[in-house]
Amino acid sequence: MLDIELIRQEPEKIKKGLQSKNVDSKLVDDFLDLDNQWRDLTKESDDARAQLNVLSQDRKIEEAKKVKENIKELEAKLKDFDDHRNSLIKQMPNTPDSDWPIGKDEDDNVVMKEVGEKPKFDFEPKNYLALAENLNLINIERAGKVSGSRFGYLLNEAVLLEFALVNFAMEMLVAKGFSPVIPPVMARPEVMIGMGKGRFIDDKDAFHLPEDDLYLVGSSEHTIGPMHMNDVFDDKDLPKRYVGFSTCFRREAGSYGKDTKGILRVHQFDKVEMFSFADPKKSKEEHEFLLGVQEEMMQALKLPYRVVQISTGDMGWGDAAQYDIETWLPGENQYRETQSCSNTTDFQSRGVNVKYKGPGDNKYVHMLNATAFAIGRMIIAILENYQTKDGHVVVPEALQKYTHFKEI
């Protein structure tokens, strides 16, 4: 959630930020109107309590009873106003960093650089699904019979390739000081909302278990962040970095008709995720560090990719700054997103109350997340970029010590 004091002090800045994310800036005016009434009622309530103290000390029982009744009414009104204020503030996304490109959608994203050579084949490259079906690595048809659309079975060497990617990422990141974690894949509604995932819920993209009132996570981020809910870090312990592995779940509600076949956009997928709790003064530096780690992993796998700065209209709801890494897929003859890297500043830490001890009062940390590997998409990229003329697939050299085979 946004800082209420910031909305009060710099409403025009917040309005501009909301507009850049295609959100109605009238929310700010509506919030401030309610907030002013709430503040007036708060003062009235405080004054009534002070009056009650005086009356109680003077033993003016009858007058004190009337003031008590008034306080009850004021408290009921205050709760109503507070609920309305909270409802409005939850409709406001994080405001973007001023360095980020303003735009309406993905067409306004900015390509920062392209890295690596696209493979040159002396044959017509196949797409990953044709390769995987021929090599018995992915079965969509059987998964459809069992679970419906947007599911798939990974089979045989594809399974070993998944674990090779996980082991490779874990080994590299633990060596860099990340603490490994396998987080829960379910979270309570208030935790998801605290992490800024109200839109994820409202858009029906989250799977909900009504009997238990739990949501399945769409990313390890959703439960790694609240692991330190209500904690206060010592500033010398920042940044605190985690690398998490979990299965993730998304309805893909906003992608009707897109990528319906295959494993690019599915309801269930595995992911290795980086997460960092950082000092606000160093969070931009931390953002660049996480992007650098992503690039190091991609270069180790020798996959051609590009780094894209995501425009305000396309970035995540809770993000102040977001990069994507898009990997070249020769079977599609285009780049596709495989990783994202986001700085949510204090948007999530306010929601789940994570602070650090610095000079003066405790302050909210900045929270950042970055995909190490979305496993399904990395398998797609490897199959397409490492395919051979006879329909086999060479395993990237960096993964061969984990797979114990060099070719599928």
VEXDO-513679 format. One record per residue (C-alpha): z, y, x; residue number from 0; residue in three letters. Coordinates in steps of 0.5 Angstrom, whole numbers, plus 500, padded with zeros to 3 digits. Example, Ala and Ser with C-alpha at 12.3 -4.5 7.8 and 13.67 -1.06 7.14 Angstrom:
2
<site pz="516" py="491" px="525" seq="0" type="ala"/>
<site pz="514" py="498" px="527" seq="1" type="ser"/>
//
This chain:
408
<site pz="500" py="500" px="500" seq="0" type="met"/>
<site pz="499" py="507" px="502" seq="1" type="leu"/>
<site pz="504" py="512" px="505" seq="2" type="asp"/>
<site pz="507" py="516" px="498" seq="3" type="ile"/>
<site pz="509" py="522" px="503" seq="4" type="glu"/>
<site pz="502" py="522" px="506" seq="5" type="leu"/>
<site pz="499" py="522" px="499" seq="6" type="ile"/>
<site pz="504" py="528" px="497" seq="7" type="arg"/>
<site pz="502" py="532" px="503" seq="8" type="gln"/>
<site pz="495" py="530" px="504" seq="9" type="glu"/>
<site pz="492" py="529" px="497" seq="10" type="pro"/>
<site pz="485" py="531" px="499" seq="11" type="glu"/>
<site pz="485" py="527" px="505" seq="12" type="lys"/>
<site pz="487" py="521" px="501" seq="13" type="ile"/>
<site pz="481" py="523" px="496" seq="14" type="lys"/>
<site pz="476" py="523" px="501" seq="15" type="lys"/>
<site pz="478" py="516" px="504" seq="16" type="gly"/>
<site pz="478" py="513" px="497" seq="17" type="leu"/>
<site pz="471" py="516" px="495" seq="18" type="gln"/>
<site pz="468" py="513" px="502" seq="19" type="ser"/>
<site pz="471" py="506" px="499" seq="20" type="lys"/>
<site pz="467" py="507" px="492" seq="21" type="asn"/>
<site pz="474" py="508" px="489" seq="22" type="val"/>
<site pz="475" py="514" px="484" seq="23" type="asp"/>
<site pz="479" py="519" px="487" seq="24" type="ser"/>
<site pz="482" py="521" px="480" seq="25" type="lys"/>
<site pz="487" py="516" px="482" seq="26" type="leu"/>
<site pz="490" py="521" px="487" seq="27" type="val"/>
<site pz="491" py="526" px="481" seq="28" type="asp"/>
<site pz="494" py="522" px="476" seq="29" type="asp"/>
<site pz="499" py="519" px="481" seq="30" type="phe"/>
<site pz="501" py="526" px="483" seq="31" type="leu"/>
<site pz="502" py="528" px="476" seq="32" type="asp"/>
<site pz="506" py="522" px="475" seq="33" type="leu"/>
<site pz="510" py="523" px="481" seq="34" type="asp"/>
<site pz="512" py="530" px="480" seq="35" type="asn"/>
<site pz="515" py="528" px="473" seq="36" type="gln"/>
<site pz="518" py="522" px="477" seq="37" type="trp"/>
<site pz="521" py="527" px="482" seq="38" type="arg"/>
<site pz="524" py="531" px="476" seq="39" type="asp"/>
<site pz="527" py="526" px="472" seq="40" type="leu"/>
<site pz="530" py="523" px="479" seq="41" type="thr"/>
<site pz="533" py="530" px="480" seq="42" type="lys"/>
<site pz="536" py="530" px="473" seq="43" type="glu"/>
<site pz="539" py="523" px="473" seq="44" type="ser"/>
<site pz="542" py="525" px="480" seq="45" type="asp"/>
<site pz="545" py="532" px="477" seq="46" type="asp"/>
<site pz="548" py="528" px="471" seq="47" type="ala"/>
<site pz="551" py="523" px="476" seq="48" type="arg"/>
<site pz="554" py="529" px="479" seq="49" type="ala"/>
<site pz="557" py="531" px="473" seq="50" type="gln"/>
<site pz="559" py="525" px="471" seq="51" type="leu"/>
<site pz="563" py="524" px="477" seq="52" type="asn"/>
<site pz="567" py="531" px="475" seq="53" type="val"/>
<site pz="568" py="529" px="468" seq="54" type="leu"/>
<site pz="571" py="522" px="470" seq="55" type="ser"/>
<site pz="576" py="526" px="475" seq="56" type="gln"/>
<site pz="578" py="531" px="470" seq="57" type="asp"/>
<site pz="579" py="525" px="465" seq="58" type="arg"/>
<site pz="574" py="528" px="460" seq="59" type="lys"/>
<site pz="573" py="521" px="457" seq="60" type="ile"/>
<site pz="568" py="523" px="451" seq="61" type="glu"/>
<site pz="564" py="528" px="455" seq="62" type="glu"/>
<site pz="563" py="523" px="460" seq="63" type="ala"/>
<site pz="561" py="518" px="455" seq="64" type="lys"/>
<site pz="555" py="522" px="452" seq="65" type="lys"/>
<site pz="553" py="523" px="460" seq="66" type="val"/>
<site pz="553" py="516" px="461" seq="67" type="lys"/>
<site pz="548" py="515" px="455" seq="68" type="glu"/>
<site pz="544" py="520" px="458" seq="69" type="asn"/>
<site pz="544" py="517" px="464" seq="70" type="ile"/>
<site pz="542" py="510" px="461" seq="71" type="lys"/>
<site pz="536" py="514" px="458" seq="72" type="glu"/>
<site pz="534" py="517" px="464" seq="73" type="leu"/>
<site pz="534" py="511" px="468" seq="74" type="glu"/>
<site pz="530" py="507" px="463" seq="75" type="ala"/>
<site pz="525" py="513" px="463" seq="76" type="lys"/>
<site pz="525" py="513" px="471" seq="77" type="leu"/>
<site pz="523" py="505" px="471" seq="78" type="lys"/>
<site pz="517" py="507" px="466" seq="79" type="asp"/>
<site pz="515" py="512" px="471" seq="80" type="phe"/>
<site pz="516" py="508" px="477" seq="81" type="asp"/>
<site pz="512" py="502" px="474" seq="82" type="asp"/>
<site pz="506" py="507" px="472" seq="83" type="his"/>
<site pz="506" py="510" px="479" seq="84" type="arg"/>
<site pz="506" py="503" px="483" seq="85" type="asn"/>
<site pz="501" py="501" px="478" seq="86" type="ser"/>
<site pz="497" py="507" px="481" seq="87" type="leu"/>
<site pz="498" py="506" px="488" seq="88" type="ile"/>
<site pz="496" py="499" px="488" seq="89" type="lys"/>
<site pz="489" py="501" px="485" seq="90" type="gln"/>
<site pz="488" py="505" px="492" seq="91" type="met"/>
<site pz="485" py="502" px="498" seq="92" type="pro"/>
<site pz="487" py="503" px="505" seq="93" type="asn"/>
<site pz="484" py="510" px="508" seq="94" type="thr"/>
<site pz="479" py="509" px="513" seq="95" type="pro"/>
<site pz="479" py="511" px="520" seq="96" type="asp"/>
<site pz="475" py="517" px="521" seq="97" type="ser"/>
<site pz="471" py="514" px="527" seq="98" type="asp"/>
<site pz="468" py="509" px="522" seq="99" type="trp"/>
<site pz="461" py="510" px="519" seq="100" type="pro"/>
<site pz="461" py="513" px="512" seq="101" type="ile"/>
<site pz="457" py="509" px="507" seq="102" type="gly"/>
<site pz="456" py="506" px="500" seq="103" type="lys"/>
<site pz="455" py="498" px="502" seq="104" type="asp"/>
<site pz="452" py="494" px="508" seq="105" type="glu"/>
<site pz="446" py="498" px="509" seq="106" type="asp"/>
<site pz="450" py="503" px="512" seq="107" type="asp"/>
<site pz="453" py="498" px="517" seq="108" type="asn"/>
<site pz="452" py="500" px="524" seq="109" type="val"/>
<site pz="450" py="495" px="529" seq="110" type="val"/>
<site pz="453" py="497" px="536" seq="111" type="met"/>
<site pz="450" py="492" px="541" seq="112" type="lys"/>
<site pz="446" py="485" px="541" seq="113" type="glu"/>
<site pz="449" py="480" px="546" seq="114" type="val"/>
<site pz="445" py="473" px="549" seq="115" type="gly"/>
<site pz="438" py="471" px="548" seq="116" type="glu"/>
<site pz="436" py="468" px="542" seq="117" type="lys"/>
<site pz="433" py="461" px="543" seq="118" type="pro"/>
<site pz="426" py="460" px="544" seq="119" type="lys"/>
<site pz="423" py="454" px="541" seq="120" type="phe"/>
<site pz="416" py="450" px="542" seq="121" type="asp"/>
<site pz="417" py="448" px="535" seq="122" type="phe"/>
<site pz="419" py="450" px="528" seq="123" type="glu"/>
<site pz="426" py="450" px="528" seq="124" type="pro"/>
<site pz="430" py="447" px="522" seq="125" type="lys"/>
<site pz="435" py="450" px="518" seq="126" type="asn"/>
<site pz="442" py="447" px="519" seq="127" type="tyr"/>
<site pz="442" py="443" px="512" seq="128" type="leu"/>
<site pz="436" py="439" px="514" seq="129" type="ala"/>
<site pz="439" py="438" px="521" seq="130" type="leu"/>
<site pz="446" py="436" px="518" seq="131" type="ala"/>
<site pz="443" py="431" px="513" seq="132" type="glu"/>
<site pz="438" py="428" px="518" seq="133" type="asn"/>
<site pz="444" py="426" px="522" seq="134" type="leu"/>
<site pz="449" py="425" px="517" seq="135" type="asn"/>
<site pz="454" py="430" px="519" seq="136" type="leu"/>
<site pz="454" py="434" px="512" seq="137" type="ile"/>
<site pz="454" py="431" px="505" seq="138" type="asn"/>
<site pz="453" py="436" px="499" seq="139" type="ile"/>
<site pz="451" py="431" px="494" seq="140" type="glu"/>
<site pz="457" py="427" px="494" seq="141" type="arg"/>
<site pz="462" py="433" px="494" seq="142" type="ala"/>
<site pz="458" py="435" px="488" seq="143" type="gly"/>
<site pz="460" py="429" px="484" seq="144" type="lys"/>
<site pz="467" py="429" px="487" seq="145" type="val"/>
<site pz="469" py="437" px="486" seq="146" type="ser"/>
<site pz="463" py="441" px="484" seq="147" type="gly"/>
<site pz="459" py="446" px="487" seq="148" type="ser"/>
<site pz="461" py="450" px="493" seq="149" type="arg"/>
<site pz="464" py="444" px="497" seq="150" type="phe"/>
<site pz="462" py="439" px="502" seq="151" type="gly"/>
<site pz="464" py="433" px="506" seq="152" type="tyr"/>
<site pz="464" py="434" px="514" seq="153" type="leu"/>
<site pz="462" py="427" px="517" seq="154" type="leu"/>
<site pz="462" py="423" px="523" seq="155" type="asn"/>
<site pz="460" py="428" px="529" seq="156" type="glu"/>
<site pz="461" py="434" px="525" seq="157" type="ala"/>
<site pz="468" py="432" px="524" seq="158" type="val"/>
<site pz="469" py="432" px="532" seq="159" type="leu"/>
<site pz="466" py="438" px="533" seq="160" type="leu"/>
<site pz="471" py="442" px="528" seq="161" type="glu"/>
<site pz="477" py="439" px="532" seq="162" type="phe"/>
<site pz="473" py="441" px="539" seq="163" type="ala"/>
<site pz="472" py="448" px="536" seq="164" type="leu"/>
<site pz="480" py="448" px="534" seq="165" type="val"/>
<site pz="482" py="445" px="541" seq="166" type="asn"/>
<site pz="478" py="450" px="545" seq="167" type="phe"/>
<site pz="480" py="456" px="541" seq="168" type="ala"/>
<site pz="487" py="454" px="541" seq="169" type="met"/>
<site pz="487" py="453" px="548" seq="170" type="glu"/>
<site pz="484" py="459" px="550" seq="171" type="met"/>
<site pz="488" py="464" px="546" seq="172" type="leu"/>
<site pz="495" py="460" px="547" seq="173" type="val"/>
<site pz="493" py="462" px="555" seq="174" type="ala"/>
<site pz="493" py="469" px="553" seq="175" type="lys"/>
<site pz="500" py="469" px="550" seq="176" type="gly"/>
<site pz="498" py="468" px="543" seq="177" type="phe"/>
<site pz="503" py="464" px="539" seq="178" type="ser"/>
<site pz="500" py="458" px="535" seq="179" type="pro"/>
<site pz="502" py="457" px="528" seq="180" type="val"/>
<site pz="500" py="453" px="522" seq="181" type="ile"/>
<site pz="502" py="457" px="516" seq="182" type="pro"/>
<site pz="503" py="455" px="509" seq="183" type="pro"/>
<site pz="497" py="455" px="504" seq="184" type="val"/>
<site pz="500" py="458" px="498" seq="185" type="met"/>
<site pz="504" py="464" px="497" seq="186" type="ala"/>
<site pz="508" py="468" px="491" seq="187" type="arg"/>
<site pz="504" py="473" px="487" seq="188" type="pro"/>
<site pz="509" py="479" px="490" seq="189" type="glu"/>
<site pz="507" py="477" px="497" seq="190" type="val"/>
<site pz="500" py="477" px="496" seq="191" type="met"/>
<site pz="500" py="484" px="493" seq="192" type="ile"/>
<site pz="505" py="486" px="499" seq="193" type="gly"/>
<site pz="499" py="484" px="503" seq="194" type="met"/>
<site pz="494" py="488" px="500" seq="195" type="gly"/>
<site pz="491" py="482" px="496" seq="196" type="lys"/>
<site pz="491" py="485" px="489" seq="197" type="gly"/>
<site pz="484" py="486" px="489" seq="198" type="arg"/>
<site pz="483" py="479" px="491" seq="199" type="phe"/>
<site pz="487" py="477" px="485" seq="200" type="ile"/>
<site pz="484" py="482" px="480" seq="201" type="asp"/>
<site pz="477" py="480" px="482" seq="202" type="asp"/>
<site pz="479" py="473" px="480" seq="203" type="lys"/>
<site pz="477" py="471" px="487" seq="204" type="asp"/>
<site pz="484" py="467" px="489" seq="205" type="ala"/>
<site pz="485" py="460" px="486" seq="206" type="phe"/>
<site pz="492" py="461" px="482" seq="207" type="his"/>
<site pz="497" py="455" px="480" seq="208" type="leu"/>
<site pz="500" py="457" px="474" seq="209" type="pro"/>
<site pz="505" py="452" px="473" seq="210" type="glu"/>
<site pz="508" py="454" px="480" seq="211" type="asp"/>
<site pz="505" py="461" px="480" seq="212" type="asp"/>
<site pz="503" py="461" px="487" seq="213" type="leu"/>
<site pz="496" py="463" px="490" seq="214" type="tyr"/>
<site pz="492" py="459" px="495" seq="215" type="leu"/>
<site pz="490" py="463" px="501" seq="216" type="val"/>
<site pz="483" py="466" px="502" seq="217" type="gly"/>
<site pz="485" py="467" px="510" seq="218" type="ser"/>
<site pz="491" py="465" px="514" seq="219" type="ser"/>
<site pz="492" py="472" px="515" seq="220" type="glu"/>
<site pz="495" py="472" px="508" seq="221" type="his"/>
<site pz="501" py="468" px="510" seq="222" type="thr"/>
<site pz="502" py="469" px="517" seq="223" type="ile"/>
<site pz="503" py="477" px="516" seq="224" type="gly"/>
<site pz="509" py="476" px="511" seq="225" type="pro"/>
<site pz="512" py="471" px="516" seq="226" type="met"/>
<site pz="516" py="477" px="519" seq="227" type="his"/>
<site pz="517" py="480" px="512" seq="228" type="met"/>
<site pz="523" py="485" px="512" seq="229" type="asn"/>
<site pz="524" py="484" px="520" seq="230" type="asp"/>
<site pz="525" py="489" px="525" seq="231" type="val"/>
<site pz="521" py="488" px="532" seq="232" type="phe"/>
<site pz="524" py="491" px="538" seq="233" type="asp"/>
<site pz="518" py="496" px="541" seq="234" type="asp"/>
<site pz="518" py="492" px="547" seq="235" type="lys"/>
<site pz="516" py="485" px="544" seq="236" type="asp"/>
<site pz="510" py="489" px="541" seq="237" type="leu"/>
<site pz="504" py="487" px="541" seq="238" type="pro"/>
<site pz="506" py="480" px="538" seq="239" type="lys"/>
<site pz="500" py="476" px="537" seq="240" type="arg"/>
<site pz="499" py="469" px="533" seq="241" type="tyr"/>
<site pz="494" py="464" px="533" seq="242" type="val"/>
<site pz="494" py="460" px="526" seq="243" type="gly"/>
<site pz="490" py="454" px="523" seq="244" type="phe"/>
<site pz="489" py="453" px="516" seq="245" type="ser"/>
<site pz="485" py="451" px="510" seq="246" type="thr"/>
<site pz="483" py="457" px="506" seq="247" type="cys"/>
<site pz="480" py="457" px="499" seq="248" type="phe"/>
<site pz="476" py="462" px="495" seq="249" type="arg"/>
<site pz="472" py="462" px="489" seq="250" type="arg"/>
<site pz="467" py="467" px="492" seq="251" type="glu"/>
<site pz="467" py="470" px="485" seq="252" type="ala"/>
<site pz="462" py="476" px="487" seq="253" type="gly"/>
<site pz="457" py="472" px="490" seq="254" type="ser"/>
<site pz="454" py="469" px="484" seq="255" type="tyr"/>
<site pz="447" py="466" px="486" seq="256" type="gly"/>
<site pz="448" py="467" px="493" seq="257" type="lys"/>
<site pz="448" py="461" px="498" seq="258" type="asp"/>
<site pz="450" py="456" px="493" seq="259" type="thr"/>
<site pz="447" py="450" px="497" seq="260" type="lys"/>
<site pz="450" py="448" px="504" seq="261" type="gly"/>
<site pz="457" py="450" px="507" seq="262" type="ile"/>
<site pz="456" py="457" px="509" seq="263" type="leu"/>
<site pz="459" py="460" px="503" seq="264" type="arg"/>
<site pz="464" py="455" px="500" seq="265" type="val"/>
<site pz="471" py="454" px="496" seq="266" type="his"/>
<site pz="474" py="451" px="501" seq="267" type="gln"/>
<site pz="474" py="452" px="509" seq="268" type="phe"/>
<site pz="478" py="451" px="515" seq="269" type="asp"/>
<site pz="479" py="457" px="520" seq="270" type="lys"/>
<site pz="482" py="459" px="526" seq="271" type="val"/>
<site pz="485" py="466" px="525" seq="272" type="glu"/>
<site pz="488" py="471" px="530" seq="273" type="met"/>
<site pz="494" py="476" px="528" seq="274" type="phe"/>
<site pz="497" py="481" px="531" seq="275" type="ser"/>
<site pz="503" py="486" px="530" seq="276" type="phe"/>
<site pz="502" py="492" px="534" seq="277" type="ala"/>
<site pz="505" py="499" px="536" seq="278" type="asp"/>
<site pz="502" py="504" px="532" seq="279" type="pro"/>
<site pz="500" py="508" px="538" seq="280" type="lys"/>
<site pz="496" py="502" px="541" seq="281" type="lys"/>
<site pz="493" py="499" px="535" seq="282" type="ser"/>
<site pz="486" py="502" px="536" seq="283" type="lys"/>
<site pz="487" py="499" px="543" seq="284" type="glu"/>
<site pz="489" py="492" px="540" seq="285" type="glu"/>
<site pz="483" py="492" px="535" seq="286" type="his"/>
<site pz="479" py="493" px="541" seq="287" type="glu"/>
<site pz="482" py="487" px="545" seq="288" type="phe"/>
<site pz="482" py="482" px="539" seq="289" type="leu"/>
<site pz="474" py="484" px="539" seq="290" type="leu"/>
<site pz="474" py="483" px="546" seq="291" type="gly"/>
<site pz="477" py="476" px="545" seq="292" type="val"/>
<site pz="472" py="474" px="540" seq="293" type="gln"/>
<site pz="466" py="476" px="544" seq="294" type="glu"/>
<site pz="469" py="472" px="550" seq="295" type="glu"/>
<site pz="469" py="466" px="545" seq="296" type="met"/>
<site pz="462" py="467" px="543" seq="297" type="met"/>
<site pz="460" py="468" px="550" seq="298" type="gln"/>
<site pz="463" py="461" px="552" seq="299" type="ala"/>
<site pz="459" py="458" px="547" seq="300" type="leu"/>
<site pz="453" py="461" px="549" seq="301" type="lys"/>
<site pz="451" py="463" px="542" seq="302" type="leu"/>
<site pz="447" py="470" px="541" seq="303" type="pro"/>
<site pz="451" py="475" px="537" seq="304" type="tyr"/>
<site pz="451" py="482" px="535" seq="305" type="arg"/>
<site pz="457" py="487" px="534" seq="306" type="val"/>
<site pz="457" py="491" px="527" seq="307" type="val"/>
<site pz="461" py="497" px="525" seq="308" type="gln"/>
<site pz="463" py="496" px="518" seq="309" type="ile"/>
<site pz="462" py="502" px="514" seq="310" type="ser"/>
<site pz="467" py="505" px="509" seq="311" type="thr"/>
<site pz="463" py="502" px="503" seq="312" type="gly"/>
<site pz="463" py="495" px="505" seq="313" type="asp"/>
<site pz="470" py="494" px="509" seq="314" type="met"/>
<site pz="475" py="490" px="506" seq="315" type="gly"/>
<site pz="480" py="493" px="501" seq="316" type="trp"/>
<site pz="486" py="494" px="506" seq="317" type="gly"/>
<site pz="482" py="495" px="512" seq="318" type="asp"/>
<site pz="482" py="502" px="516" seq="319" type="ala"/>
<site pz="477" py="500" px="521" seq="320" type="ala"/>
<site pz="473" py="493" px="521" seq="321" type="gln"/>
<site pz="468" py="490" px="526" seq="322" type="tyr"/>
<site pz="464" py="484" px="524" seq="323" type="asp"/>
<site pz="461" py="479" px="529" seq="324" type="ile"/>
<site pz="454" py="476" px="526" seq="325" type="glu"/>
<site pz="451" py="470" px="530" seq="326" type="thr"/>
<site pz="443" py="469" px="530" seq="327" type="trp"/>
<site pz="441" py="463" px="526" seq="328" type="leu"/>
<site pz="434" py="461" px="528" seq="329" type="pro"/>
<site pz="433" py="457" px="522" seq="330" type="gly"/>
<site pz="434" py="463" px="517" seq="331" type="glu"/>
<site pz="431" py="468" px="522" seq="332" type="asn"/>
<site pz="437" py="472" px="521" seq="333" type="gln"/>
<site pz="444" py="474" px="523" seq="334" type="tyr"/>
<site pz="449" py="472" px="519" seq="335" type="arg"/>
<site pz="457" py="474" px="519" seq="336" type="glu"/>
<site pz="461" py="469" px="523" seq="337" type="thr"/>
<site pz="467" py="473" px="524" seq="338" type="gln"/>
<site pz="471" py="479" px="522" seq="339" type="ser"/>
<site pz="476" py="484" px="526" seq="340" type="cys"/>
<site pz="480" py="489" px="522" seq="341" type="ser"/>
<site pz="486" py="494" px="523" seq="342" type="asn"/>
<site pz="490" py="495" px="517" seq="343" type="thr"/>
<site pz="494" py="500" px="520" seq="344" type="thr"/>
<site pz="501" py="500" px="516" seq="345" type="asp"/>
<site pz="498" py="498" px="509" seq="346" type="phe"/>
<site pz="500" py="491" px="510" seq="347" type="gln"/>
<site pz="506" py="492" px="513" seq="348" type="ser"/>
<site pz="509" py="497" px="508" seq="349" type="arg"/>
<site pz="507" py="492" px="503" seq="350" type="gly"/>
<site pz="511" py="487" px="506" seq="351" type="val"/>
<site pz="516" py="491" px="510" seq="352" type="asn"/>
<site pz="515" py="490" px="517" seq="353" type="val"/>
<site pz="518" py="495" px="522" seq="354" type="lys"/>
<site pz="520" py="496" px="529" seq="355" type="tyr"/>
<site pz="525" py="500" px="533" seq="356" type="lys"/>
<site pz="522" py="506" px="536" seq="357" type="gly"/>
<site pz="525" py="512" px="538" seq="358" type="pro"/>
<site pz="529" py="515" px="532" seq="359" type="gly"/>
<site pz="528" py="511" px="525" seq="360" type="asp"/>
<site pz="525" py="505" px="525" seq="361" type="asn"/>
<site pz="517" py="505" px="523" seq="362" type="lys"/>
<site pz="512" py="501" px="520" seq="363" type="tyr"/>
<site pz="508" py="496" px="525" seq="364" type="val"/>
<site pz="501" py="496" px="525" seq="365" type="his"/>
<site pz="498" py="489" px="523" seq="366" type="met"/>
<site pz="491" py="487" px="525" seq="367" type="leu"/>
<site pz="487" py="480" px="524" seq="368" type="asn"/>
<site pz="481" py="477" px="527" seq="369" type="ala"/>
<site pz="477" py="471" px="526" seq="370" type="thr"/>
<site pz="477" py="466" px="532" seq="371" type="ala"/>
<site pz="473" py="461" px="528" seq="372" type="phe"/>
<site pz="471" py="460" px="521" seq="373" type="ala"/>
<site pz="469" py="453" px="523" seq="374" type="ile"/>
<site pz="464" py="451" px="518" seq="375" type="gly"/>
<site pz="460" py="458" px="520" seq="376" type="arg"/>
<site pz="461" py="456" px="527" seq="377" type="met"/>
<site pz="458" py="449" px="526" seq="378" type="ile"/>
<site pz="452" py="452" px="522" seq="379" type="ile"/>
<site pz="451" py="456" px="528" seq="380" type="ala"/>
<site pz="451" py="451" px="533" seq="381" type="ile"/>
<site pz="447" py="446" px="529" seq="382" type="leu"/>
<site pz="441" py="451" px="529" seq="383" type="glu"/>
<site pz="442" py="454" px="536" seq="384" type="asn"/>
<site pz="442" py="448" px="540" seq="385" type="tyr"/>
<site pz="437" py="444" px="536" seq="386" type="gln"/>
<site pz="432" py="440" px="540" seq="387" type="thr"/>
<site pz="425" py="438" px="538" seq="388" type="lys"/>
<site pz="427" py="431" px="536" seq="389" type="asp"/>
<site pz="432" py="434" px="531" seq="390" type="gly"/>
<site pz="438" py="432" px="535" seq="391" type="his"/>
<site pz="443" py="437" px="537" seq="392" type="val"/>
<site pz="446" py="439" px="544" seq="393" type="val"/>
<site pz="454" py="440" px="544" seq="394" type="val"/>
<site pz="455" py="447" px="547" seq="395" type="pro"/>
<site pz="458" py="445" px="554" seq="396" type="glu"/>
<site pz="465" py="449" px="553" seq="397" type="ala"/>
<site pz="466" py="444" px="548" seq="398" type="leu"/>
<site pz="464" py="437" px="551" seq="399" type="gln"/>
<site pz="471" py="436" px="554" seq="400" type="lys"/>
<site pz="473" py="436" px="547" seq="401" type="tyr"/>
<site pz="468" py="432" px="544" seq="402" type="thr"/>
<site pz="467" py="427" px="549" seq="403" type="his"/>
<site pz="459" py="427" px="548" seq="404" type="phe"/>
<site pz="454" py="432" px="550" seq="405" type="lys"/>
<site pz="449" py="431" px="544" seq="406" type="glu"/>
<site pz="449" py="429" px="537" seq="407" type="ile"/>
//
